Amino acid sequence: MAGFGTLIYLLIFGFIIYFLISVLRYMRAKTHNDVLLLKKLDEIAQKIDKSDGNG
């Protein structure tokens, strides 16, 4: 029976590590996408400023 308890402990520990890695990957992707979004918004703002200046 001691082996079963150890197995459960290892499974729980593995799930926690998997969950933390998944969260870190998500946050890295989110940060990257946020940077791309901000760059695109800057481009759009510059185009709007240019079009307002010509009008």
N, C-alpha and C positions, 0 to 999 in steps of 0.2 A: 504493500500500500504506500510505502514511502516514495516509490517511483512515480506513482500517479500524482501525488502532491507536487513533486518536483516538475513533472510534465506540465501541470496546470500553471505553476509559477513561471516556467519558461515561456509558455504560450502567452500569458498576460504580459510578461516583459517584452516579448517580441512584438505584440500588438502595440504596446506603448511606443516602442522605437519606430515601428512602421507609421504610426499616427504622427509622431513628431517629424519624421522625414517628409511625409505628405504635406504637413502644414508648412514646412520650410520651402518646399518646392512651389506650393501655391503662392506664398508670399513673394518669392523671387519672381515668379511669372507676373504677379499683380504689379509689382514695382516696375518691371520692364514695360508692361502695357500702359501704366500710368505715365511713364516718361514719354512713350510714343504719343499718347493722347495729348499731353501738354505741348509737345513739339507741333503737332497738327493744329492745335488751337492757336498757337503763336503764328503759324503760317496763315491761317484764316484771318486772324486779327490784322496782320500786316496787309493782306489783300483788301480787307475792308477799308483800312486807313488809306491805302493808295486810291481806291475807287472813290472815296469821299473827297479826297484832295483834287481829283480830276473833275468832279462834278460841280 
